[in-house]
């Protein structure tokens, strides 16, 4: 997958993570989008490095999507824990 594909995957993974974990985010839409892109990269890296499941070159691979969404969820939860009260 190209760099642009990872960004698109990250945007979609961030939207899915936001759907799975609703509520107010400290960063709003832009922050959630950036978390989604970063989560896709981190999830793919963790999957390839530690879980011995290299990310394939196919955009529609289920493991690639699971890694991207999982990474986005982890980052979104960590972001809410660290900065959750900044919008109150």
MINU-192420 format. One record per atom (N, C-alpha, C): x, z, y. Coordinates in Angstrom, 3 decimals, decimal comma. Each point is the difference from the previous one (the first is absolute). Layout:
# MINU-192420
atom xx->X zz->Z yy->Y
...
***
This chain:
# MINU-192420
atom xx->0,851 zz->0,000 yy->-1,180
atom xx->-0,851 zz->0,000 yy->1,180
atom xx->0,892 zz->0,000 yy->1,236
atom xx->-0,495 zz->-0,636 yy->1,030
atom xx->0,752 zz->-0,065 yy->1,244
atom xx->-0,280 zz->1,241 yy->0,845
atom xx->0,748 zz->0,123 yy->1,056
atom xx->-0,172 zz->1,115 yy->0,924
atom xx->-1,400 zz->-0,012 yy->0,604
atom xx->-0,498 zz->-1,164 yy->0,341
atom xx->-1,344 zz->-0,129 yy->0,566
atom xx->-1,050 zz->0,429 yy->-1,021
atom xx->0,215 zz->-0,335 yy->-1,265
atom xx->-0,935 zz->0,421 yy->-1,049
atom xx->-0,063 zz->1,507 yy->-0,101
atom xx->1,161 zz->0,661 yy->0,125
atom xx->0,004 zz->1,470 yy->-0,049
atom xx->-0,731 zz->0,597 yy->1,195
atom xx->0,117 zz->-0,624 yy->1,147
atom xx->-0,718 zz->0,503 yy->1,181
atom xx->-1,505 zz->-0,159 yy->-0,201
atom xx->-0,423 zz->-1,154 yy->-0,496
atom xx->-1,428 zz->-0,206 yy->-0,258
atom xx->-0,495 zz->0,976 yy->-1,058
atom xx->0,784 zz->0,167 yy->-1,058
atom xx->-0,354 zz->0,966 yy->-1,044
atom xx->-0,078 zz->1,408 yy->0,575
atom xx->0,930 zz->0,340 yy->0,878
atom xx->-0,012 zz->1,315 yy->0,631
atom xx->-1,213 zz->0,223 yy->0,886
atom xx->-0,399 zz->-1,032 yy->0,730
atom xx->-1,198 zz->0,119 yy->0,839
atom xx->-1,236 zz->0,248 yy->-0,859
atom xx->-0,104 zz->-0,751 yy->-1,078
atom xx->-1,146 zz->0,184 yy->-0,897
atom xx->0,080 zz->1,332 yy->-0,735
atom xx->1,191 zz->0,399 yy->-0,423
atom xx->0,169 zz->1,285 yy->-0,677
atom xx->-0,325 zz->1,161 yy->0,942
atom xx->0,384 zz->-0,117 yy->1,264
atom xx->-0,341 zz->1,025 yy->0,983
atom xx->-1,497 zz->0,109 yy->0,208
atom xx->-0,689 zz->-1,143 yy->0,031
atom xx->-1,458 zz->0,021 yy->0,147
atom xx->-0,657 zz->0,625 yy->-1,222
atom xx->0,511 zz->-0,311 yy->-1,186
atom xx->-0,556 zz->0,588 yy->-1,221
atom xx->0,288 zz->1,496 yy->-0,048
atom xx->1,204 zz->0,407 yy->0,391
atom xx->0,328 zz->1,426 yy->0,031
atom xx->-0,891 zz->0,739 yy->0,991
atom xx->-0,271 zz->-0,615 yy->1,136
atom xx->-0,892 zz->0,608 yy->0,999
atom xx->-1,418 zz->0,113 yy->-0,544
atom xx->-0,435 zz->-1,000 yy->-0,771
atom xx->-1,320 zz->0,043 yy->-0,618
atom xx->-0,069 zz->1,116 yy->-1,044
atom xx->1,069 zz->0,172 yy->-0,769
atom xx->0,030 zz->1,041 yy->-1,033
atom xx->0,167 zz->1,394 yy->0,579
atom xx->0,570 zz->0,098 yy->1,196
atom xx->0,262 zz->1,282 yy->0,637
atom xx->-0,567 zz->-0,036 yy->1,419
atom xx->-1,342 zz->0,059 yy->0,123
atom xx->-0,601 zz->-0,138 yy->1,340
atom xx->0,263 zz->1,224 yy->0,864
atom xx->-0,231 zz->-0,170 yy->1,254
atom xx->0,178 zz->1,090 yy->0,957
atom xx->0,771 zz->-0,494 yy->1,206
atom xx->0,163 zz->0,898 yy->0,950
atom xx->0,725 zz->-0,353 yy->1,216
atom xx->1,489 zz->0,099 yy->-0,247
atom xx->0,705 zz->-1,026 yy->0,419
atom xx->1,449 zz->-0,006 yy->-0,113
atom xx->0,610 zz->0,226 yy->1,365
atom xx->1,130 zz->0,696 yy->0,049
atom xx->0,643 zz->0,247 yy->1,291
atom xx->0,448 zz->-1,270 yy->0,703
atom xx->0,336 zz->-1,051 yy->-0,733
atom xx->0,513 zz->-1,217 yy->0,612
atom xx->-1,034 zz->-1,071 yy->0,232
atom xx->-1,218 zz->0,203 yy->-0,471
atom xx->-1,032 zz->-1,019 yy->0,162
atom xx->0,253 zz->-1,212 yy->-0,874
atom xx->-0,566 zz->-1,134 yy->0,401
atom xx->0,100 zz->-1,229 yy->-0,792
atom xx->1,432 zz->-0,514 yy->-0,075
atom xx->0,716 zz->0,018 yy->1,110
atom xx->1,375 zz->-0,506 yy->0,028
atom xx->0,900 zz->0,866 yy->-0,881
atom xx->-0,125 zz->1,296 yy->0,109
atom xx->0,806 zz->0,899 yy->-0,828
atom xx->-0,284 zz->-0,167 yy->-1,476
atom xx->-1,271 zz->-0,145 yy->-0,356
atom xx->-0,378 zz->-0,196 yy->-1,395
atom xx->0,526 zz->-1,329 yy->-0,528
atom xx->-0,009 zz->-1,023 yy->0,832
atom xx->0,525 zz->-1,303 yy->-0,396
atom xx->1,503 zz->0,074 yy->-0,254
atom xx->0,717 zz->0,648 yy->0,875
atom xx->1,449 zz->0,147 yy->-0,181
atom xx->0,296 zz->0,825 yy->-1,245
atom xx->-0,788 zz->1,035 yy->-0,236
atom xx->0,171 zz->0,805 yy->-1,210
atom xx->-0,265 zz->-0,846 yy->-1,234
atom xx->-0,969 zz->-0,887 yy->0,059
atom xx->-0,288 zz->-0,875 yy->-1,130
atom xx->1,155 zz->-0,931 yy->-0,320
atom xx->0,587 zz->-0,592 yy->1,018
atom xx->1,135 zz->-0,901 yy->-0,213
atom xx->1,194 zz->0,777 yy->-0,543
atom xx->0,303 zz->1,147 yy->0,605
atom xx->1,116 zz->0,818 yy->-0,483
atom xx->-0,270 zz->0,502 yy->-1,420
atom xx->-1,243 zz->0,362 yy->-0,275
atom xx->-0,358 zz->0,461 yy->-1,340
atom xx->0,163 zz->-1,076 yy->-1,051
atom xx->-0,300 zz->-1,240 yy->0,357
atom xx->0,193 zz->-1,109 yy->-0,931
atom xx->1,473 zz->-0,169 yy->-0,337
atom xx->0,853 zz->0,072 yy->0,999
atom xx->1,429 zz->-0,117 yy->-0,257
atom xx->0,525 zz->1,181 yy->-0,816
atom xx->-0,400 zz->1,203 yy->0,377
atom xx->0,479 zz->1,194 yy->-0,709
atom xx->-0,554 zz->0,049 yy->-1,421
atom xx->-1,276 zz->-0,312 yy->-0,164
atom xx->-0,585 zz->-0,020 yy->-1,341
atom xx->0,672 zz->-1,021 yy->-0,903
atom xx->0,306 zz->-1,171 yy->0,525
atom xx->0,711 zz->-1,012 yy->-0,774
atom xx->1,402 zz->0,426 yy->-0,356
atom xx->0,672 zz->0,640 yy->0,938
atom xx->1,357 zz->0,480 yy->-0,259
atom xx->0,013 zz->1,094 yy->-1,056
atom xx->-0,926 zz->0,962 yy->0,109
atom xx->-0,076 zz->1,077 yy->-0,990
atom xx->-0,337 zz->-0,555 yy->-1,373
atom xx->-0,913 zz->-0,949 yy->-0,052
atom xx->-0,384 zz->-0,604 yy->-1,271
atom xx->1,182 zz->-0,702 yy->-0,658
atom xx->0,764 zz->-0,724 yy->0,771
atom xx->1,137 zz->-0,731 yy->-0,549
atom xx->1,173 zz->0,916 yy->-0,320
atom xx->0,230 zz->0,986 yy->0,831
atom xx->1,188 zz->0,848 yy->-0,138
atom xx->-0,171 zz->1,109 yy->-1,028
atom xx->-1,082 zz->0,749 yy->0,076
atom xx->-0,145 zz->1,203 yy->-0,811
atom xx->-0,930 zz->-0,169 yy->-1,197
atom xx->-0,976 zz->-0,875 yy->0,094
atom xx->-0,952 zz->-0,174 yy->-1,092
atom xx->0,377 zz->-1,161 yy->-0,914
atom xx->1,104 zz->-0,660 yy->0,290
atom xx->0,518 zz->-1,113 yy->-0,790
atom xx->-1,056 zz->-1,082 yy->-0,211
atom xx->-0,786 zz->-0,255 yy->1,030
atom xx->-0,988 zz->-1,077 yy->-0,045
atom xx->0,225 zz->-0,874 yy->1,222
atom xx->0,890 zz->-0,985 yy->-0,134
atom xx->0,278 zz->-0,832 yy->1,175
atom xx->-1,239 zz->-0,731 yy->0,487
atom xx->-0,096 zz->-0,132 yy->1,281
atom xx->-1,123 zz->-0,684 yy->0,614
atom xx->0,151 zz->-1,493 yy->-0,268
atom xx->-1,054 zz->-0,595 yy->-0,460
atom xx->0,043 zz->-1,419 yy->-0,339
atom xx->-0,047 zz->-0,858 yy->1,254
atom xx->0,134 zz->-1,271 yy->-0,202
atom xx->-0,049 zz->-0,929 yy->1,114
atom xx->-1,403 zz->-0,520 yy->0,247
atom xx->-0,982 zz->0,575 yy->-0,670
atom xx->-1,381 zz->-0,458 yy->0,138
atom xx->-0,768 zz->0,938 yy->0,925
atom xx->-0,699 zz->-0,572 yy->0,942
atom xx->-0,752 zz->0,787 yy->0,974
atom xx->-1,164 zz->0,731 yy->-0,654
atom xx->-0,558 zz->-0,558 yy->-1,064
atom xx->-1,202 zz->0,562 yy->-0,611
atom xx->0,291 zz->0,872 yy->-1,208
atom xx->1,209 zz->0,499 yy->-0,153
atom xx->0,341 zz->0,881 yy->-1,109
atom xx->-0,569 zz->1,396 yy->0,259
atom xx->-0,677 zz->0,550 yy->-1,009
atom xx->-0,635 zz->1,307 yy->0,155
atom xx->0,981 zz->1,120 yy->0,256
atom xx->1,166 zz->-0,042 yy->-0,646
atom xx->1,003 zz->1,055 yy->0,208
atom xx->0,551 zz->-0,038 yy->1,423
atom xx->0,142 zz->-1,169 yy->0,553
atom xx->0,461 zz->-0,127 yy->1,379
atom xx->-1,009 zz->0,620 yy->0,958
atom xx->-1,269 zz->-0,287 yy->-0,217
atom xx->-1,050 zz->0,572 yy->0,843
atom xx->-0,082 zz->1,513 yy->-0,171
atom xx->0,100 zz->0,478 yy->-1,236
atom xx->-0,061 zz->1,449 yy->-0,254
atom xx->1,156 zz->0,713 yy->0,691
atom xx->1,192 zz->-0,582 yy->-0,065
atom xx->1,151 zz->0,611 yy->0,663
atom xx->-0,179 zz->0,018 yy->1,508
atom xx->-0,507 zz->-1,082 yy->0,563
atom xx->-0,199 zz->-0,078 yy->1,448
atom xx->-1,076 zz->0,985 yy->0,469
atom xx->-1,101 zz->0,059 yy->-0,714
atom xx->-1,079 zz->0,925 yy->0,381
atom xx->0,437 zz->1,439 yy->-0,212
atom xx->0,697 zz->0,268 yy->-1,100
atom xx->0,503 zz->1,362 yy->-0,249
atom xx->0,970 zz->0,442 yy->1,068
atom xx->0,918 zz->-0,875 yy->0,386
atom xx->0,934 zz->0,333 yy->1,076
atom xx->-0,717 zz->0,238 yy->1,319
atom xx->-1,015 zz->-0,799 yy->0,273
atom xx->-0,778 zz->0,181 yy->1,233
atom xx->-0,759 zz->1,319 yy->-0,005
atom xx->-0,576 zz->0,348 yy->-1,135
atom xx->-0,716 zz->1,278 yy->-0,102
atom xx->0,944 zz->1,184 yy->0,212
atom xx->1,171 zz->-0,061 yy->-0,622
atom xx->0,972 zz->1,092 yy->0,145
atom xx->0,422 zz->0,139 yy->1,462
atom xx->0,301 zz->-1,106 yy->0,653
atom xx->0,399 zz->0,073 yy->1,406
atom xx->-1,140 zz->0,447 yy->0,901
atom xx->-1,220 zz->-0,447 yy->-0,287
atom xx->-1,148 zz->0,399 yy->0,808
atom xx->-0,265 zz->1,500 yy->-0,136
atom xx->0,092 zz->0,522 yy->-1,201
atom xx->-0,183 zz->1,441 yy->-0,207
atom xx->1,100 zz->0,784 yy->0,706
atom xx->1,249 zz->-0,439 yy->-0,139
atom xx->1,113 zz->0,685 yy->0,668
atom xx->-0,154 zz->-0,057 yy->1,516
atom xx->-0,445 zz->-1,129 yy->0,516
atom xx->-0,200 zz->-0,150 yy->1,440
atom xx->-1,097 zz->0,936 yy->0,497
atom xx->-1,068 zz->0,112 yy->-0,774
atom xx->-1,085 zz->0,911 yy->0,394
atom xx->0,449 zz->1,448 yy->-0,052
atom xx->0,822 zz->0,344 yy->-0,974
atom xx->0,493 zz->1,380 yy->-0,089
atom xx->0,902 zz->0,323 yy->1,189
atom xx->0,882 zz->-0,929 yy->0,341
atom xx->0,950 zz->0,253 yy->1,079
atom xx->-0,627 zz->-0,084 yy->1,387
atom xx->-0,874 zz->-0,975 yy->0,216
atom xx->-0,527 zz->-0,250 yy->1,349
atom xx->-1,516 zz->0,051 yy->0,064
atom xx->-0,646 zz->0,704 yy->-0,900
atom xx->-1,450 zz->-0,020 yy->-0,131
atom xx->-0,756 zz->0,551 yy->1,188
atom xx->0,556 zz->0,920 yy->0,721
atom xx->-0,731 zz->0,633 yy->1,089
atom xx->0,323 zz->-0,579 yy->1,363
atom xx->0,736 zz->-1,108 yy->0,042
atom xx->0,419 zz->-0,535 yy->1,299
atom xx->-1,123 zz->-0,710 yy->0,738
atom xx->-1,093 zz->-0,363 yy->-0,660
atom xx->-1,114 zz->-0,699 yy->0,693
atom xx->-1,111 zz->0,951 yy->0,393
atom xx->0,108 zz->1,261 yy->-0,286
atom xx->-1,057 zz->0,961 yy->0,357
atom xx->0,025 zz->0,343 yy->1,465
***
